[in-house]
């Protein structure tokens, strides 16, 4: 009976304790069933000291008596984990040991940034960079990666060995870019000699050449004496403009010689040094303000958005001669036969091509500016044409003004009709008298730079005739007799794109190759209104103190530039015009007369319309 009462008291105590715990309510019923199934066994295990106490026994369980030992006994029998005390289960996850990696991970991230200053070292100091590269190698971790890290693999990445090559690549100094000085800036050596970026110069630090198209390396140039033919087109394509490639495919050849220096006249150089600092580009970006003489912009930054117009203004100033008279030259025009070559249709003979400049004058008084009431810039006249017969006495004349918004005053005279015809500025893009050469292509480009929108495309190395051996020119054999036979040298050129602002202009764009040393044009290419390549003009240049070795009158103190031959070929209609200055059948003609003024007849009167009308009659 006593045992039954003891069991009942224990069960009551357990019931009160487990009811307090919601999670133990289900366990309560299981315990009751087990106790009823085996009362004696549980009683003996639950209170083993009852028999050992000699009848005194344990006190009966009461509502206020402690029952922790009984509850633990029941839980041991049931194999139930103690719900109210989760600490033994959570303790392995919150042991203080995993806390150690947290500060160590921070320490590792603080040590690795030591390579960051190395990565931002300026490349201009390669010596310091090399020293910095070595530092990460010395800063090896003093502690090996601990074995406790597997618990957090994301923070245990052993990046210390891997970062060694990475900082080296980041701080490895790049090869300095080479920039080159234009002729006016080159003071201590040959014009166009490369200079390391960052080097100090006497003038502006901004170099003239552009990074858009790097010059061809010397090892990729044909050696002296190489004969470039159509078979070598793929090999030397990078040195050839599209028009040259077309000519080679039609049988043209090019003898390659070494590059020679082109000096600038002393008077032009002195004027550039004296006046260029006061020159600025106008607000409308169409002309040079405060220009007097010499080159207005001898140093052009390739990153300058106005580089295109500035270089064209340099060219415009470069071709200024106080006065020039080209005499007795010939132009032949005709179709191109794939086998027979140029089939001459018209043979033009011209008496004089004269130009008179009113600004930028260096030799003949008044200089440097000849002031006129109409603010003239220049005048030009081609007159008279002596052949063919139906054009005998014909000619044209135009006057250009300093005001770029004012169109040229241009006139064309046909003696057969005895009429004078005014030409619009846009009509300068048309061939005159049935020739392929338009007025704006004379000397490479004779239009006003202000009438086109210019874009600087970069620097390129091309083959050009800048030191012609023959004056008058010699022509290749058919079928390539539209091209002159002379020597070609590698030349670095500025590549410029011009798009006319004039309504009715015949071309969509013009690509000009401007020699970066002389600021003269060896070739230019014209695209039709659909954007297709249409014509190519190539001209030969010769630099000497006289145009021909036998010259007596046309002799100069400084080296001057002459144009022995010009060819313009139409690649869409297989037509060409070639010119020789002077003509090969004008024996004894010296051809090119510079800065003679009135002494050789280049007066203001010869540019008057009335003068060439009267002469033509």
HURANOR-V530187 format. One record per helix or strand of 2 or more residues. SS is the DSSP state (@ for helix, = for strand). FROM is the first residue (numbers start at 1). LEN is the number of residues. Records with the same first field share a line. If there is no record, write none. Layout:
# HURANOR-V530187
SS = FROM-LEN  FROM-LEN
This chain:
# HURANOR-V530187
@ = 2-19  22-16  39-8  49-4  68-11  87-4  96-24  126-13  147-9  163-9  218-3  230-3  237-3  242-8  266-13  307-12  389-3  426-4  432-3  439-6  449-3  597-4  604-4  609-8
= = 178-3  194-3  227-2  254-4  280-2  288-2  323-15  341-17  376-7  385-3  395-7  409-6  419-5  452-13  487-14  509-7  521-7  533-7  542-5  555-8  565-6  575-6  592-3
